[in-house]
Amino acid sequence: MKPSALLPADRPDVCLLAPPAANVAHGIVSQAVLTAPGLRVTLFRFAAGQELSEHTSTARVLVQVLSGGCDFVAAGHTHALRAGHLLHLPPGVVHSVKATEELTMLLTQASNASA
């Protein structure tokens, strides 16, 4: 059985983030990197022009752009993110994202673990 995440939650391990999640011609692909109590790390790949509409998260969020670029709207302010940028979102902030070119980003969600 293939694991659902790239890294196991119960032991040290290493995974390769490049090449990123499978290439996608006209959509969005996501791959769980690590899922553990209070922590979730997901690798996203967006085709140029793809977007996620406004939403919120109950978790604290870090968005790290690995390649490409996007317009990331958080609390009504647009941030033009490029490779190397790191964005922080406190819980409950309304946000959306639109890939201005092919985009690969790592999303980390941290919350109080209810284990």
Backbone as XML, in Angstrom:
<?xml version="1.0"?>
<chain id="A" units="angstrom">
  <residue number="1" name="MET">
    <atom name="N" x="0.844" y="-1.182" z="0.000"/>
    <atom name="CA" x="0.000" y="0.000" z="0.000"/>
    <atom name="C" x="0.888" y="1.244" z="0.000"/>
  </residue>
  <residue number="2" name="LYS">
    <atom name="N" x="0.628" y="2.172" z="-0.890"/>
    <atom name="CA" x="1.408" y="3.407" z="-1.015"/>
    <atom name="C" x="1.005" y="4.376" z="0.090"/>
  </residue>
  <residue number="3" name="PRO">
    <atom name="N" x="1.997" y="4.971" z="0.794"/>
    <atom name="CA" x="1.647" y="5.934" z="1.842"/>
    <atom name="C" x="0.976" y="7.166" z="1.245"/>
  </residue>
  <residue number="4" name="SER">
    <atom name="N" x="0.099" y="7.812" z="2.034"/>
    <atom name="CA" x="-0.617" y="8.977" z="1.517"/>
    <atom name="C" x="0.230" y="10.243" z="1.585"/>
  </residue>
  <residue number="5" name="ALA">
    <atom name="N" x="1.261" y="10.264" z="2.427"/>
    <atom name="CA" x="2.141" y="11.424" z="2.537"/>
    <atom name="C" x="3.560" y="11.026" z="2.135"/>
  </residue>
  <residue number="6" name="LEU">
    <atom name="N" x="4.335" y="12.007" z="1.689"/>
    <atom name="CA" x="5.707" y="11.738" z="1.275"/>
    <atom name="C" x="6.612" y="11.390" z="2.453"/>
  </residue>
  <residue number="7" name="LEU">
    <atom name="N" x="6.299" y="11.923" z="3.647"/>
    <atom name="CA" x="7.104" y="11.660" z="4.840"/>
    <atom name="C" x="6.268" y="10.971" z="5.909"/>
  </residue>
  <residue number="8" name="PRO">
    <atom name="N" x="6.834" y="10.004" z="6.621"/>
    <atom name="CA" x="6.109" y="9.382" z="7.726"/>
    <atom name="C" x="6.107" y="10.310" z="8.937"/>
  </residue>
  <residue number="9" name="ALA">
    <atom name="N" x="5.051" y="10.264" z="9.724"/>
    <atom name="CA" x="4.945" y="11.131" z="10.896"/>
    <atom name="C" x="5.653" y="10.545" z="12.116"/>
  </residue>
  <residue number="10" name="ASP">
    <atom name="N" x="6.016" y="9.276" z="12.063"/>
    <atom name="CA" x="6.528" y="8.603" z="13.258"/>
    <atom name="C" x="8.036" y="8.366" z="13.281"/>
  </residue>
  <residue number="11" name="ARG">
    <atom name="N" x="8.769" y="8.859" z="12.267"/>
    <atom name="CA" x="10.217" y="8.654" z="12.254"/>
    <atom name="C" x="10.889" y="9.677" z="11.346"/>
  </residue>
  <residue number="12" name="PRO">
    <atom name="N" x="12.178" y="9.958" z="11.563"/>
    <atom name="CA" x="12.892" y="10.863" z="10.674"/>
    <atom name="C" x="12.973" y="10.286" z="9.265"/>
  </residue>
  <residue number="13" name="ASP">
    <atom name="N" x="12.892" y="11.136" z="8.272"/>
    <atom name="CA" x="13.000" y="10.697" z="6.882"/>
    <atom name="C" x="13.249" y="11.924" z="6.012"/>
  </residue>
  <residue number="14" name="VAL">
    <atom name="N" x="13.534" y="11.682" z="4.760"/>
    <atom name="CA" x="13.821" y="12.738" z="3.791"/>
    <atom name="C" x="12.976" y="12.492" z="2.551"/>
  </residue>
  <residue number="15" name="CYS">
    <atom name="N" x="12.499" y="13.562" z="1.930"/>
    <atom name="CA" x="11.815" y="13.422" z="0.648"/>
    <atom name="C" x="12.349" y="14.481" z="-0.295"/>
  </residue>
  <residue number="16" name="LEU">
    <atom name="N" x="12.159" y="14.269" z="-1.560"/>
    <atom name="CA" x="12.596" y="15.192" z="-2.594"/>
    <atom name="C" x="11.404" y="16.029" z="-3.041"/>
  </residue>
  <residue number="17" name="LEU">
    <atom name="N" x="11.515" y="17.345" z="-2.928"/>
    <atom name="CA" x="10.434" y="18.234" z="-3.368"/>
    <atom name="C" x="10.570" y="18.615" z="-4.830"/>
  </residue>
  <residue number="18" name="ALA">
    <atom name="N" x="11.727" y="18.315" z="-5.443"/>
    <atom name="CA" x="11.926" y="18.582" z="-6.865"/>
    <atom name="C" x="12.290" y="17.268" z="-7.525"/>
  </residue>
  <residue number="19" name="PRO">
    <atom name="N" x="11.656" y="16.794" z="-8.556"/>
    <atom name="CA" x="10.551" y="17.505" z="-9.193"/>
    <atom name="C" x="9.330" y="17.557" z="-8.288"/>
  </residue>
  <residue number="20" name="PRO">
    <atom name="N" x="8.575" y="18.661" z="-8.383"/>
    <atom name="CA" x="7.397" y="18.822" z="-7.533"/>
    <atom name="C" x="6.271" y="17.896" z="-7.960"/>
  </residue>
  <residue number="21" name="ALA">
    <atom name="N" x="5.136" y="18.074" z="-7.318"/>
    <atom name="CA" x="3.944" y="17.301" z="-7.670"/>
    <atom name="C" x="3.802" y="17.249" z="-9.183"/>
  </residue>
  <residue number="22" name="ALA">
    <atom name="N" x="3.216" y="16.198" z="-9.676"/>
    <atom name="CA" x="3.112" y="15.965" z="-11.121"/>
    <atom name="C" x="2.717" y="17.218" z="-11.888"/>
  </residue>
  <residue number="23" name="ASN">
    <atom name="N" x="3.321" y="17.391" z="-13.059"/>
    <atom name="CA" x="2.959" y="18.524" z="-13.910"/>
    <atom name="C" x="1.467" y="18.496" z="-14.199"/>
  </residue>
  <residue number="24" name="VAL">
    <atom name="N" x="0.891" y="19.655" z="-14.270"/>
    <atom name="CA" x="-0.535" y="19.767" z="-14.523"/>
    <atom name="C" x="-0.726" y="20.824" z="-15.613"/>
  </residue>
  <residue number="25" name="ALA">
    <atom name="N" x="-1.385" y="20.430" z="-16.679"/>
    <atom name="CA" x="-1.542" y="21.329" z="-17.820"/>
    <atom name="C" x="-2.589" y="22.419" z="-17.573"/>
  </residue>
  <residue number="26" name="HIS">
    <atom name="N" x="-3.706" y="22.066" z="-16.940"/>
    <atom name="CA" x="-4.809" y="23.022" z="-16.806"/>
    <atom name="C" x="-5.507" y="22.903" z="-15.469"/>
  </residue>
  <residue number="27" name="GLY">
    <atom name="N" x="-4.772" y="22.690" z="-14.395"/>
    <atom name="CA" x="-5.438" y="22.527" z="-13.118"/>
    <atom name="C" x="-4.510" y="22.739" z="-11.949"/>
  </residue>
  <residue number="28" name="ILE">
    <atom name="N" x="-4.887" y="22.114" z="-10.827"/>
    <atom name="CA" x="-4.127" y="22.193" z="-9.587"/>
    <atom name="C" x="-3.927" y="20.775" z="-9.073"/>
  </residue>
  <residue number="29" name="VAL">
    <atom name="N" x="-2.690" y="20.452" z="-8.695"/>
    <atom name="CA" x="-2.368" y="19.145" z="-8.122"/>
    <atom name="C" x="-1.789" y="19.374" z="-6.737"/>
  </residue>
  <residue number="30" name="SER">
    <atom name="N" x="-2.203" y="18.554" z="-5.776"/>
    <atom name="CA" x="-1.615" y="18.661" z="-4.444"/>
    <atom name="C" x="-1.124" y="17.295" z="-3.989"/>
  </residue>
  <residue number="31" name="GLN">
    <atom name="N" x="-0.083" y="17.310" z="-3.132"/>
    <atom name="CA" x="0.488" y="16.080" z="-2.582"/>
    <atom name="C" x="0.799" y="16.331" z="-1.112"/>
  </residue>
  <residue number="32" name="ALA">
    <atom name="N" x="0.261" y="15.483" z="-0.231"/>
    <atom name="CA" x="0.587" y="15.589" z="1.189"/>
    <atom name="C" x="2.062" y="15.261" z="1.382"/>
  </residue>
  <residue number="33" name="VAL">
    <atom name="N" x="2.777" y="16.121" z="2.071"/>
    <atom name="CA" x="4.185" y="15.883" z="2.384"/>
    <atom name="C" x="4.296" y="15.274" z="3.775"/>
  </residue>
  <residue number="34" name="LEU">
    <atom name="N" x="3.571" y="15.833" z="4.738"/>
    <atom name="CA" x="3.598" y="15.343" z="6.112"/>
    <atom name="C" x="2.271" y="15.651" z="6.774"/>
  </residue>
  <residue number="35" name="THR">
    <atom name="N" x="1.712" y="14.658" z="7.444"/>
    <atom name="CA" x="0.490" y="14.842" z="8.214"/>
    <atom name="C" x="0.738" y="14.274" z="9.605"/>
  </residue>
  <residue number="36" name="ALA">
    <atom name="N" x="0.642" y="15.135" z="10.613"/>
    <atom name="CA" x="0.852" y="14.746" z="12.001"/>
    <atom name="C" x="-0.080" y="15.584" z="12.860"/>
  </residue>
  <residue number="37" name="PRO">
    <atom name="N" x="-0.332" y="15.169" z="14.103"/>
    <atom name="CA" x="-1.213" y="15.971" z="14.953"/>
    <atom name="C" x="-0.733" y="17.423" z="15.028"/>
  </residue>
  <residue number="38" name="GLY">
    <atom name="N" x="-1.605" y="18.343" z="14.664"/>
    <atom name="CA" x="-1.303" y="19.758" z="14.731"/>
    <atom name="C" x="-0.463" y="20.306" z="13.592"/>
  </residue>
  <residue number="39" name="LEU">
    <atom name="N" x="-0.093" y="19.454" z="12.628"/>
    <atom name="CA" x="0.771" y="19.894" z="11.531"/>
    <atom name="C" x="0.397" y="19.191" z="10.232"/>
  </residue>
  <residue number="40" name="ARG">
    <atom name="N" x="0.305" y="19.986" z="9.183"/>
    <atom name="CA" x="0.047" y="19.436" z="7.846"/>
    <atom name="C" x="0.881" y="20.237" z="6.856"/>
  </residue>
  <residue number="41" name="VAL">
    <atom name="N" x="1.662" y="19.546" z="6.020"/>
    <atom name="CA" x="2.481" y="20.175" z="4.996"/>
    <atom name="C" x="2.046" y="19.598" z="3.652"/>
  </residue>
  <residue number="42" name="THR">
    <atom name="N" x="1.713" y="20.491" z="2.706"/>
    <atom name="CA" x="1.193" y="20.064" z="1.405"/>
    <atom name="C" x="1.935" y="20.790" z="0.295"/>
  </residue>
  <residue number="43" name="LEU">
    <atom name="N" x="2.309" y="20.047" z="-0.742"/>
    <atom name="CA" x="2.949" y="20.601" z="-1.924"/>
    <atom name="C" x="1.877" y="20.828" z="-2.983"/>
  </residue>
  <residue number="44" name="PHE">
    <atom name="N" x="1.808" y="22.048" z="-3.505"/>
    <atom name="CA" x="0.829" y="22.386" z="-4.538"/>
    <atom name="C" x="1.533" y="22.757" z="-5.824"/>
  </residue>
  <residue number="45" name="ARG">
    <atom name="N" x="0.929" y="22.371" z="-6.938"/>
    <atom name="CA" x="1.385" y="22.769" z="-8.273"/>
    <atom name="C" x="0.170" y="23.322" z="-9.013"/>
  </residue>
  <residue number="46" name="PHE">
    <atom name="N" x="0.254" y="24.581" z="-9.481"/>
    <atom name="CA" x="-0.831" y="25.237" z="-10.206"/>
    <atom name="C" x="-0.392" y="25.470" z="-11.645"/>
  </residue>
  <residue number="47" name="ALA">
    <atom name="N" x="-1.265" y="25.228" z="-12.592"/>
    <atom name="CA" x="-1.042" y="25.681" z="-13.965"/>
    <atom name="C" x="-1.255" y="27.197" z="-13.968"/>
  </residue>
  <residue number="48" name="ALA">
    <atom name="N" x="-0.608" y="27.888" z="-14.884"/>
    <atom name="CA" x="-0.787" y="29.334" z="-15.005"/>
    <atom name="C" x="-2.266" y="29.664" z="-15.162"/>
  </residue>
  <residue number="49" name="GLY">
    <atom name="N" x="-2.733" y="30.661" z="-14.418"/>
    <atom name="CA" x="-4.123" y="31.098" z="-14.504"/>
    <atom name="C" x="-5.065" y="30.392" z="-13.545"/>
  </residue>
  <residue number="50" name="GLN">
    <atom name="N" x="-4.630" y="29.310" z="-12.925"/>
    <atom name="CA" x="-5.500" y="28.601" z="-11.984"/>
    <atom name="C" x="-5.602" y="29.384" z="-10.679"/>
  </residue>
  <residue number="51" name="GLU">
    <atom name="N" x="-6.733" y="29.229" z="-9.998"/>
    <atom name="CA" x="-6.921" y="29.968" z="-8.763"/>
    <atom name="C" x="-7.751" y="29.208" z="-7.745"/>
  </residue>
  <residue number="52" name="LEU">
    <atom name="N" x="-7.542" y="29.569" z="-6.501"/>
    <atom name="CA" x="-8.382" y="29.103" z="-5.395"/>
    <atom name="C" x="-9.152" y="30.316" z="-4.914"/>
  </residue>
  <residue number="53" name="SER">
    <atom name="N" x="-10.471" y="30.198" z="-4.844"/>
    <atom name="CA" x="-11.308" y="31.323" z="-4.433"/>
    <atom name="C" x="-11.141" y="31.598" z="-2.932"/>
  </residue>
  <residue number="54" name="GLU">
    <atom name="N" x="-11.707" y="32.708" z="-2.493"/>
    <atom name="CA" x="-11.591" y="33.121" z="-1.097"/>
    <atom name="C" x="-12.028" y="32.021" z="-0.145"/>
  </residue>
  <residue number="55" name="HIS">
    <atom name="N" x="-11.214" y="31.839" z="0.899"/>
    <atom name="CA" x="-11.515" y="30.870" z="1.945"/>
    <atom name="C" x="-10.721" y="31.244" z="3.187"/>
  </residue>
  <residue number="56" name="THR">
    <atom name="N" x="-10.947" y="30.520" z="4.280"/>
    <atom name="CA" x="-10.202" y="30.738" z="5.519"/>
    <atom name="C" x="-9.693" y="29.396" z="6.017"/>
  </residue>
  <residue number="57" name="SER">
    <atom name="N" x="-8.818" y="29.456" z="7.000"/>
    <atom name="CA" x="-8.305" y="28.258" z="7.653"/>
    <atom name="C" x="-8.342" y="28.487" z="9.158"/>
  </residue>
  <residue number="58" name="THR">
    <atom name="N" x="-8.657" y="27.457" z="9.903"/>
    <atom name="CA" x="-8.610" y="27.558" z="11.367"/>
    <atom name="C" x="-7.179" y="27.400" z="11.864"/>
  </residue>
  <residue number="59" name="ALA">
    <atom name="N" x="-6.263" y="27.007" z="10.991"/>
    <atom name="CA" x="-4.857" y="26.809" z="11.350"/>
    <atom name="C" x="-4.035" y="28.049" z="11.025"/>
  </residue>
  <residue number="60" name="ARG">
    <atom name="N" x="-2.873" y="28.164" z="11.644"/>
    <atom name="CA" x="-1.864" y="29.150" z="11.256"/>
    <atom name="C" x="-1.224" y="28.604" z="9.984"/>
  </residue>
  <residue number="61" name="VAL">
    <atom name="N" x="-0.987" y="29.470" z="8.990"/>
    <atom name="CA" x="-0.527" y="29.017" z="7.675"/>
    <atom name="C" x="0.758" y="29.739" z="7.275"/>
  </residue>
  <residue number="62" name="LEU">
    <atom name="N" x="1.688" y="28.979" z="6.704"/>
    <atom name="CA" x="2.861" y="29.517" z="6.028"/>
    <atom name="C" x="2.808" y="29.052" z="4.586"/>
  </residue>
  <residue number="63" name="VAL">
    <atom name="N" x="2.985" y="29.975" z="3.655"/>
    <atom name="CA" x="3.027" y="29.661" z="2.234"/>
    <atom name="C" x="4.425" y="30.006" z="1.738"/>
  </residue>
  <residue number="64" name="GLN">
    <atom name="N" x="5.129" y="28.998" z="1.212"/>
    <atom name="CA" x="6.473" y="29.208" z="0.676"/>
    <atom name="C" x="6.432" y="28.935" z="-0.814"/>
  </residue>
  <residue number="65" name="VAL">
    <atom name="N" x="6.761" y="29.950" z="-1.625"/>
    <atom name="CA" x="6.763" y="29.778" z="-3.073"/>
    <atom name="C" x="8.101" y="29.167" z="-3.479"/>
  </residue>
  <residue number="66" name="LEU">
    <atom name="N" x="8.036" y="27.997" z="-4.113"/>
    <atom name="CA" x="9.246" y="27.289" z="-4.544"/>
    <atom name="C" x="9.644" y="27.663" z="-5.961"/>
  </residue>
  <residue number="67" name="SER">
    <atom name="N" x="8.645" y="27.850" z="-6.838"/>
    <atom name="CA" x="8.924" y="28.282" z="-8.208"/>
    <atom name="C" x="7.690" y="28.965" z="-8.771"/>
  </residue>
  <residue number="68" name="GLY">
    <atom name="N" x="7.920" y="29.831" z="-9.758"/>
    <atom name="CA" x="6.815" y="30.531" z="-10.402"/>
    <atom name="C" x="6.359" y="31.733" z="-9.599"/>
  </residue>
  <residue number="69" name="GLY">
    <atom name="N" x="5.105" y="32.115" z="-9.808"/>
    <atom name="CA" x="4.581" y="33.286" z="-9.138"/>
    <atom name="C" x="3.080" y="33.275" z="-9.031"/>
  </residue>
  <residue number="70" name="CYS">
    <atom name="N" x="2.563" y="34.102" z="-8.113"/>
    <atom name="CA" x="1.115" y="34.179" z="-7.922"/>
    <atom name="C" x="0.751" y="35.526" z="-7.324"/>
  </residue>
  <residue number="71" name="ASP">
    <atom name="N" x="-0.521" y="35.860" z="-7.443"/>
    <atom name="CA" x="-1.114" y="36.972" z="-6.712"/>
    <atom name="C" x="-1.870" y="36.345" z="-5.552"/>
  </residue>
  <residue number="72" name="PHE">
    <atom name="N" x="-1.432" y="36.644" z="-4.356"/>
    <atom name="CA" x="-2.018" y="36.081" z="-3.141"/>
    <atom name="C" x="-2.719" y="37.204" z="-2.411"/>
  </residue>
  <residue number="73" name="VAL">
    <atom name="N" x="-4.028" y="37.083" z="-2.265"/>
    <atom name="CA" x="-4.808" y="38.111" z="-1.585"/>
    <atom name="C" x="-5.078" y="37.633" z="-0.169"/>
  </residue>
  <residue number="74" name="ALA">
    <atom name="N" x="-4.673" y="38.454" z="0.812"/>
    <atom name="CA" x="-4.891" y="38.142" z="2.230"/>
    <atom name="C" x="-5.469" y="39.373" z="2.907"/>
  </residue>
  <residue number="75" name="ALA">
    <atom name="N" x="-6.632" y="39.199" z="3.514"/>
    <atom name="CA" x="-7.308" y="40.297" z="4.216"/>
    <atom name="C" x="-7.454" y="41.528" z="3.316"/>
  </residue>
  <residue number="76" name="GLY">
    <atom name="N" x="-7.745" y="41.293" z="2.038"/>
    <atom name="CA" x="-7.992" y="42.382" z="1.100"/>
    <atom name="C" x="-6.762" y="43.003" z="0.472"/>
  </residue>
  <residue number="77" name="HIS">
    <atom name="N" x="-5.574" y="42.563" z="0.836"/>
    <atom name="CA" x="-4.328" y="43.096" z="0.273"/>
    <atom name="C" x="-3.699" y="42.071" z="-0.662"/>
  </residue>
  <residue number="78" name="THR">
    <atom name="N" x="-3.323" y="42.505" z="-1.863"/>
    <atom name="CA" x="-2.704" y="41.608" z="-2.842"/>
    <atom name="C" x="-1.194" y="41.636" z="-2.690"/>
  </residue>
  <residue number="79" name="HIS">
    <atom name="N" x="-0.612" y="40.431" z="-2.616"/>
    <atom name="CA" x="0.837" y="40.260" z="-2.526"/>
    <atom name="C" x="1.287" y="39.511" z="-3.776"/>
  </residue>
  <residue number="80" name="ALA">
    <atom name="N" x="2.202" y="40.079" z="-4.542"/>
    <atom name="CA" x="2.775" y="39.405" z="-5.716"/>
    <atom name="C" x="3.923" y="38.540" z="-5.204"/>
  </residue>
  <residue number="81" name="LEU">
    <atom name="N" x="3.680" y="37.248" z="-5.086"/>
    <atom name="CA" x="4.677" y="36.326" z="-4.539"/>
    <atom name="C" x="5.463" y="35.651" z="-5.654"/>
  </residue>
  <residue number="82" name="ARG">
    <atom name="N" x="6.759" y="35.479" z="-5.426"/>
    <atom name="CA" x="7.671" y="34.827" z="-6.370"/>
    <atom name="C" x="8.485" y="33.796" z="-5.594"/>
  </residue>
  <residue number="83" name="ALA">
    <atom name="N" x="9.250" y="32.992" z="-6.306"/>
    <atom name="CA" x="10.106" y="31.985" z="-5.681"/>
    <atom name="C" x="10.961" y="32.633" z="-4.597"/>
  </residue>
  <residue number="84" name="GLY">
    <atom name="N" x="10.979" y="32.015" z="-3.435"/>
    <atom name="CA" x="11.741" y="32.524" z="-2.309"/>
    <atom name="C" x="10.912" y="33.291" z="-1.297"/>
  </residue>
  <residue number="85" name="HIS">
    <atom name="N" x="9.697" y="33.704" z="-1.658"/>
    <atom name="CA" x="8.845" y="34.427" z="-0.722"/>
    <atom name="C" x="8.180" y="33.461" z="0.265"/>
  </residue>
  <residue number="86" name="LEU">
    <atom name="N" x="7.999" y="33.946" z="1.488"/>
    <atom name="CA" x="7.304" y="33.216" z="2.544"/>
    <atom name="C" x="6.224" y="34.135" z="3.092"/>
  </residue>
  <residue number="87" name="LEU">
    <atom name="N" x="4.983" y="33.646" z="3.108"/>
    <atom name="CA" x="3.832" y="34.422" z="3.578"/>
    <atom name="C" x="3.258" y="33.754" z="4.819"/>
  </residue>
  <residue number="88" name="HIS">
    <atom name="N" x="2.940" y="34.555" z="5.839"/>
    <atom name="CA" x="2.319" y="34.052" z="7.069"/>
    <atom name="C" x="0.876" y="34.521" z="7.136"/>
  </residue>
  <residue number="89" name="LEU">
    <atom name="N" x="-0.024" y="33.612" z="7.509"/>
    <atom name="CA" x="-1.431" y="33.940" z="7.722"/>
    <atom name="C" x="-1.851" y="33.451" z="9.103"/>
  </residue>
  <residue number="90" name="PRO">
    <atom name="N" x="-2.282" y="34.347" z="9.978"/>
    <atom name="CA" x="-2.859" y="33.893" z="11.245"/>
    <atom name="C" x="-4.178" y="33.161" z="10.971"/>
  </residue>
  <residue number="91" name="PRO">
    <atom name="N" x="-4.661" y="32.369" z="11.909"/>
    <atom name="CA" x="-5.938" y="31.669" z="11.713"/>
    <atom name="C" x="-7.078" y="32.645" z="11.413"/>
  </residue>
  <residue number="92" name="GLY">
    <atom name="N" x="-7.980" y="32.225" z="10.531"/>
    <atom name="CA" x="-9.189" y="32.989" z="10.242"/>
    <atom name="C" x="-9.076" y="34.084" z="9.204"/>
  </residue>
  <residue number="93" name="VAL">
    <atom name="N" x="-7.890" y="34.304" z="8.625"/>
    <atom name="CA" x="-7.728" y="35.361" z="7.619"/>
    <atom name="C" x="-8.303" y="34.895" z="6.276"/>
  </residue>
  <residue number="94" name="VAL">
    <atom name="N" x="-9.162" y="35.711" z="5.686"/>
    <atom name="CA" x="-9.726" y="35.415" z="4.372"/>
    <atom name="C" x="-8.620" y="35.587" z="3.331"/>
  </residue>
  <residue number="95" name="HIS">
    <atom name="N" x="-8.467" y="34.585" z="2.467"/>
    <atom name="CA" x="-7.405" y="34.647" z="1.458"/>
    <atom name="C" x="-7.790" y="33.885" z="0.201"/>
  </residue>
  <residue number="96" name="SER">
    <atom name="N" x="-7.079" y="34.219" z="-0.898"/>
    <atom name="CA" x="-7.257" y="33.538" z="-2.180"/>
    <atom name="C" x="-5.920" y="33.591" z="-2.910"/>
  </residue>
  <residue number="97" name="VAL">
    <atom name="N" x="-5.786" y="32.761" z="-3.937"/>
    <atom name="CA" x="-4.536" y="32.734" z="-4.695"/>
    <atom name="C" x="-4.836" y="32.518" z="-6.170"/>
  </residue>
  <residue number="98" name="LYS">
    <atom name="N" x="-4.092" y="33.226" z="-7.038"/>
    <atom name="CA" x="-4.185" y="33.037" z="-8.483"/>
    <atom name="C" x="-2.772" y="32.933" z="-9.032"/>
  </residue>
  <residue number="99" name="ALA">
    <atom name="N" x="-2.479" y="31.836" z="-9.713"/>
    <atom name="CA" x="-1.164" y="31.627" z="-10.317"/>
    <atom name="C" x="-1.016" y="32.538" z="-11.527"/>
  </residue>
  <residue number="100" name="THR">
    <atom name="N" x="-0.030" y="33.424" z="-11.501"/>
    <atom name="CA" x="0.224" y="34.316" z="-12.637"/>
    <atom name="C" x="1.104" y="33.621" z="-13.671"/>
  </residue>
  <residue number="101" name="GLU">
    <atom name="N" x="1.706" y="32.511" z="-13.264"/>
    <atom name="CA" x="2.491" y="31.628" z="-14.131"/>
    <atom name="C" x="2.473" y="30.260" z="-13.454"/>
  </residue>
  <residue number="102" name="GLU">
    <atom name="N" x="3.061" y="29.269" z="-14.063"/>
    <atom name="CA" x="3.113" y="27.961" z="-13.413"/>
    <atom name="C" x="3.703" y="28.152" z="-12.019"/>
  </residue>
  <residue number="103" name="LEU">
    <atom name="N" x="3.064" y="27.579" z="-11.007"/>
    <atom name="CA" x="3.402" y="27.847" z="-9.616"/>
    <atom name="C" x="3.567" y="26.554" z="-8.838"/>
  </residue>
  <residue number="104" name="THR">
    <atom name="N" x="4.631" y="26.487" z="-8.023"/>
    <atom name="CA" x="4.801" y="25.410" z="-7.057"/>
    <atom name="C" x="4.989" y="26.065" z="-5.700"/>
  </residue>
  <residue number="105" name="MET">
    <atom name="N" x="4.164" y="25.660" z="-4.730"/>
    <atom name="CA" x="4.258" y="26.236" z="-3.396"/>
    <atom name="C" x="4.094" y="25.153" z="-2.339"/>
  </residue>
  <residue number="106" name="LEU">
    <atom name="N" x="4.719" y="25.403" z="-1.199"/>
    <atom name="CA" x="4.627" y="24.512" z="-0.055"/>
    <atom name="C" x="3.764" y="25.206" z="0.984"/>
  </residue>
  <residue number="107" name="LEU">
    <atom name="N" x="2.702" y="24.539" z="1.400"/>
    <atom name="CA" x="1.755" y="25.096" z="2.377"/>
    <atom name="C" x="1.923" y="24.336" z="3.690"/>
  </residue>
  <residue number="108" name="THR">
    <atom name="N" x="2.196" y="25.064" z="4.767"/>
    <atom name="CA" x="2.322" y="24.468" z="6.101"/>
    <atom name="C" x="1.197" y="25.009" z="6.965"/>
  </residue>
  <residue number="109" name="GLN">
    <atom name="N" x="0.429" y="24.092" z="7.578"/>
    <atom name="CA" x="-0.659" y="24.462" z="8.456"/>
    <atom name="C" x="-0.344" y="23.921" z="9.851"/>
  </residue>
  <residue number="110" name="ALA">
    <atom name="N" x="-0.349" y="24.810" z="10.843"/>
    <atom name="CA" x="-0.074" y="24.426" z="12.222"/>
    <atom name="C" x="-1.249" y="24.818" z="13.082"/>
  </residue>
  <residue number="111" name="SER">
    <atom name="N" x="-1.706" y="23.888" z="13.901"/>
    <atom name="CA" x="-2.833" y="24.153" z="14.786"/>
    <atom name="C" x="-2.583" y="23.451" z="16.112"/>
  </residue>
  <residue number="112" name="ASN">
    <atom name="N" x="-3.409" y="23.752" z="17.084"/>
    <atom name="CA" x="-3.301" y="23.063" z="18.364"/>
    <atom name="C" x="-3.674" y="21.605" z="18.152"/>
  </residue>
  <residue number="113" name="ALA">
    <atom name="N" x="-2.770" y="20.704" z="18.492"/>
    <atom name="CA" x="-3.011" y="19.271" z="18.303"/>
    <atom name="C" x="-4.009" y="18.780" z="19.341"/>
  </residue>
  <residue number="114" name="SER">
    <atom name="N" x="-5.032" y="18.104" z="18.852"/>
    <atom name="CA" x="-5.999" y="17.500" z="19.778"/>
    <atom name="C" x="-5.744" y="16.011" z="19.878"/>
  </residue>
  <residue number="115" name="ALA">
    <atom name="N" x="-4.594" y="15.591" z="19.293"/>
    <atom name="CA" x="-4.126" y="14.195" z="19.294"/>
    <atom name="C" x="-5.198" y="13.345" z="19.802"/>
  </residue>
</chain>
